Amino acid sequence: MEITKRLLEVIKEHTGVDVNIKSRKREVIEMRSLYFNVLKELRPNISLSSIGESVNLNHATVIHSLNKYEMYERFNSNFKALKRKIILELIENKLFTSEENPELIKKLNLKIIELENENEKLKENKEIEYKIIKELTQLLIDTKGTDKHQLLKIRLDALYQMNKIK
């Protein structure tokens, strides 16, 4: 199956949006921009006319949509994750190989390493948070029935009240 057809299907599977329809609805325009962006990234040598023809649009629409892509990504928090998910699915389905765009594969591998490092840091932070909670709980147990216990409760309550999300 040609990558353009599969990409259209994958976007529809993940979002429920048909990029081929003539519409000015926000979600269709954003997904069409995503389609153009992913296709151009996976196949950098493909012409803008060819990309537009795949969804019955002209090259000017493709240019405009590619120029707006960054804005869509900035204001839609799920856009980047969706793009990565779609690209990885196309790679898994062997519709795109590393020989076609080695730079993209290199960028994806670097992103994977970056995300793994970020995940490790988050795990470390969670362990520190849990350690603090355990120590505070033990301190409350150890000081139960004393003035220090009451003072700790008041301070912890004040800390909680100052920092709780409203």
Sine and cosine of phi, psi and omega as CSV:
sin_phi,cos_phi,sin_psi,cos_psi,sin_omega,cos_omega
0.00,0.00,0.66,-0.75,0.00,-1.00
-0.92,0.40,0.57,-0.82,-0.08,-1.00
-0.87,0.49,-0.58,0.81,-0.03,-1.00
-0.90,0.44,-0.69,0.72,0.00,-1.00
-0.91,0.41,-0.70,0.72,-0.01,-1.00
-0.91,0.41,-0.63,0.77,0.02,-1.00
-0.88,0.47,-0.67,0.74,0.06,-1.00
-0.87,0.50,-0.68,0.73,0.01,-1.00
-0.90,0.43,-0.69,0.72,-0.03,-1.00
-0.89,0.45,-0.68,0.73,0.02,-1.00
-0.89,0.46,-0.67,0.74,0.01,-1.00
-0.91,0.41,-0.63,0.78,0.03,-1.00
-0.88,0.48,-0.69,0.73,-0.08,-1.00
-0.98,0.18,-0.48,0.88,-0.12,-0.99
-0.86,-0.50,-0.32,0.95,-0.07,-1.00
0.98,0.21,0.15,0.99,-0.04,-1.00
-0.97,-0.23,0.79,-0.62,0.07,-1.00
-1.00,-0.02,0.92,-0.38,-0.06,-1.00
-0.94,0.33,-0.39,0.92,-0.06,-1.00
-0.96,0.28,-0.35,0.94,-0.09,-1.00
-0.96,0.28,0.51,-0.86,0.06,-1.00
-0.99,0.13,0.95,-0.30,-0.03,-1.00
-0.40,-0.92,0.46,-0.89,0.08,-1.00
-0.94,-0.35,0.27,0.96,0.05,-1.00
-0.92,0.40,0.60,-0.80,-0.07,-1.00
-0.80,0.60,-0.75,0.66,-0.08,-1.00
-0.91,0.42,-0.56,0.83,0.03,-1.00
-0.94,0.35,-0.71,0.71,0.00,-1.00
-0.88,0.48,-0.69,0.73,0.00,-1.00
-0.91,0.42,-0.69,0.72,-0.01,-1.00
-0.93,0.36,-0.55,0.84,0.08,-1.00
-0.91,0.42,-0.65,0.76,0.05,-1.00
-0.90,0.44,-0.66,0.75,0.06,-1.00
-0.87,0.48,-0.71,0.71,0.03,-1.00
-0.84,0.54,-0.76,0.65,-0.01,-1.00
-0.88,0.47,-0.68,0.73,-0.05,-1.00
-0.90,0.43,-0.73,0.68,-0.01,-1.00
-0.90,0.44,-0.70,0.71,-0.01,-1.00
-0.88,0.47,-0.68,0.74,0.01,-1.00
-0.92,0.38,-0.58,0.82,0.01,-1.00
-0.95,0.32,-0.63,0.78,-0.01,-1.00
-0.97,0.24,-0.56,0.83,0.00,-1.00
-0.81,-0.58,0.98,0.21,-0.10,-0.99
-0.88,0.48,-0.39,0.92,-0.05,-1.00
-1.00,0.01,-0.04,1.00,-0.01,-1.00
-0.95,0.31,0.63,-0.78,-0.03,-1.00
-0.98,0.21,0.43,-0.90,0.02,-1.00
-0.91,0.42,-0.55,0.83,0.05,-1.00
-0.89,0.45,-0.68,0.74,0.01,-1.00
-0.90,0.44,-0.65,0.76,0.03,-1.00
-0.89,0.46,-0.73,0.68,0.00,-1.00
-0.89,0.46,-0.68,0.74,0.00,-1.00
-0.87,0.48,-0.49,0.87,-0.02,-1.00
-0.91,0.42,-0.33,0.94,0.05,-1.00
-0.79,-0.61,0.42,0.91,0.05,-1.00
0.84,0.54,0.68,0.73,0.07,-1.00
-0.78,-0.62,0.25,-0.97,-0.01,-1.00
-1.00,-0.08,0.14,-0.99,-0.08,-1.00
-0.90,0.43,-0.49,0.87,-0.01,-1.00
-0.91,0.41,-0.60,0.80,0.05,-1.00
-0.91,0.42,-0.63,0.77,0.02,-1.00
-0.90,0.43,-0.71,0.71,0.01,-1.00
-0.87,0.50,-0.74,0.67,-0.01,-1.00
-0.87,0.50,-0.70,0.71,-0.03,-1.00
-0.91,0.41,-0.65,0.76,0.04,-1.00
-0.90,0.43,-0.60,0.80,0.03,-1.00
-0.93,0.37,-0.51,0.86,-0.01,-1.00
-1.00,0.07,-0.21,0.98,-0.10,-1.00
-0.81,0.58,-0.72,0.69,-0.05,-1.00
-0.86,0.51,-0.62,0.79,0.03,-1.00
-0.92,0.40,-0.69,0.73,0.03,-1.00
-0.86,0.50,-0.67,0.74,-0.01,-1.00
-0.91,0.42,-0.61,0.79,-0.02,-1.00
-0.93,0.38,-0.59,0.81,-0.09,-1.00
-0.98,-0.17,-0.03,1.00,0.07,-1.00
-0.86,-0.52,0.97,-0.25,-0.14,-0.99
-0.89,0.46,-0.40,0.92,-0.03,-1.00
-1.00,-0.02,-0.08,1.00,-0.11,-0.99
-0.88,0.48,-0.75,0.66,-0.03,-1.00
-0.89,0.46,-0.71,0.71,-0.01,-1.00
-0.89,0.45,-0.65,0.76,0.02,-1.00
-0.89,0.45,-0.68,0.73,0.01,-1.00
-0.87,0.49,-0.73,0.68,0.02,-1.00
-0.88,0.48,-0.68,0.73,-0.01,-1.00
-0.88,0.48,-0.68,0.73,0.00,-1.00
-0.91,0.41,-0.71,0.70,0.01,-1.00
-0.88,0.47,-0.69,0.72,0.02,-1.00
-0.89,0.45,-0.61,0.79,0.03,-1.00
-0.91,0.41,-0.64,0.77,0.03,-1.00
-0.91,0.42,-0.62,0.79,0.05,-1.00
-0.92,0.40,-0.69,0.72,0.01,-1.00
-0.88,0.47,-0.56,0.83,0.00,-1.00
-0.99,0.13,0.12,0.99,0.05,-1.00
0.87,0.50,0.46,0.89,0.07,-1.00
-1.00,0.03,-0.16,0.99,-0.02,-1.00
-0.57,-0.82,0.74,-0.68,-0.02,-1.00
-0.87,-0.49,0.30,-0.95,-0.02,-1.00
-0.91,0.42,-0.41,0.91,0.01,-1.00
-0.93,0.36,-0.46,0.89,-0.05,-1.00
-0.96,0.29,-0.58,0.81,-0.02,-1.00
-0.48,-0.88,0.98,0.20,-0.06,-1.00
-0.89,0.45,-0.48,0.88,0.01,-1.00
-0.90,0.44,-0.64,0.76,0.01,-1.00
-0.91,0.42,-0.68,0.73,0.02,-1.00
-0.88,0.47,-0.66,0.75,0.03,-1.00
-0.88,0.48,-0.71,0.71,0.02,-1.00
-0.89,0.46,-0.66,0.75,0.01,-1.00
-0.91,0.42,-0.66,0.75,0.03,-1.00
-0.90,0.44,-0.66,0.75,0.05,-1.00
-0.90,0.44,-0.63,0.78,0.02,-1.00
-0.91,0.41,-0.63,0.77,0.03,-1.00
-0.88,0.47,-0.71,0.70,0.03,-1.00
-0.88,0.47,-0.69,0.73,0.01,-1.00
-0.88,0.48,-0.68,0.73,0.00,-1.00
-0.92,0.38,-0.60,0.80,0.05,-1.00
-0.90,0.44,-0.67,0.74,0.04,-1.00
-0.90,0.44,-0.67,0.74,0.02,-1.00
-0.89,0.46,-0.64,0.77,0.03,-1.00
-0.89,0.45,-0.66,0.75,0.04,-1.00
-0.89,0.46,-0.67,0.74,0.02,-1.00
-0.89,0.46,-0.65,0.76,0.03,-1.00
-0.89,0.45,-0.64,0.76,0.04,-1.00
-0.88,0.47,-0.69,0.72,0.02,-1.00
-0.88,0.48,-0.69,0.72,0.01,-1.00
-0.89,0.46,-0.63,0.77,0.03,-1.00
-0.89,0.46,-0.67,0.74,0.00,-1.00
-0.89,0.46,-0.64,0.77,0.04,-1.00
-0.90,0.43,-0.69,0.72,0.01,-1.00
-0.87,0.50,-0.72,0.70,-0.01,-1.00
-0.91,0.42,-0.59,0.81,0.02,-1.00
-0.88,0.47,-0.69,0.73,0.01,-1.00
-0.89,0.45,-0.69,0.72,0.01,-1.00
-0.89,0.47,-0.70,0.72,0.03,-1.00
-0.87,0.49,-0.70,0.71,-0.02,-1.00
-0.91,0.42,-0.65,0.76,0.03,-1.00
-0.91,0.41,-0.65,0.76,0.04,-1.00
-0.88,0.47,-0.70,0.71,0.01,-1.00
-0.90,0.44,-0.63,0.78,0.04,-1.00
-0.89,0.46,-0.65,0.76,0.05,-1.00
-0.90,0.43,-0.64,0.77,0.03,-1.00
-0.91,0.42,-0.71,0.70,-0.05,-1.00
-0.91,0.41,-0.51,0.86,-0.07,-1.00
-0.98,-0.20,0.15,0.99,-0.05,-1.00
-0.82,0.57,0.72,-0.70,0.02,-1.00
1.00,0.06,0.07,1.00,-0.01,-1.00
-0.91,-0.43,0.21,-0.98,0.06,-1.00
-0.90,0.44,-0.55,0.84,0.01,-1.00
-0.88,0.48,-0.62,0.78,0.01,-1.00
-0.88,0.48,-0.74,0.68,0.01,-1.00
-0.88,0.48,-0.69,0.73,0.01,-1.00
-0.89,0.46,-0.68,0.73,0.04,-1.00
-0.87,0.49,-0.71,0.70,0.00,-1.00
-0.87,0.49,-0.68,0.73,0.00,-1.00
-0.90,0.44,-0.71,0.71,-0.02,-1.00
-0.93,0.38,-0.66,0.75,0.03,-1.00
-0.91,0.41,-0.63,0.77,0.04,-1.00
-0.90,0.44,-0.68,0.73,0.03,-1.00
-0.89,0.46,-0.68,0.74,0.03,-1.00
-0.88,0.48,-0.70,0.72,0.02,-1.00
-0.89,0.46,-0.73,0.68,-0.03,-1.00
-0.88,0.47,-0.61,0.79,0.02,-1.00
-0.93,0.37,-0.52,0.85,-0.15,-0.99
-0.95,-0.31,-0.04,1.00,-0.04,-1.00
-0.94,0.33,0.51,-0.86,-0.03,-1.00
-1.00,0.10,0.78,-0.62,-0.03,-1.00
-0.99,-0.13,0.00,0.00,0.00,0.00
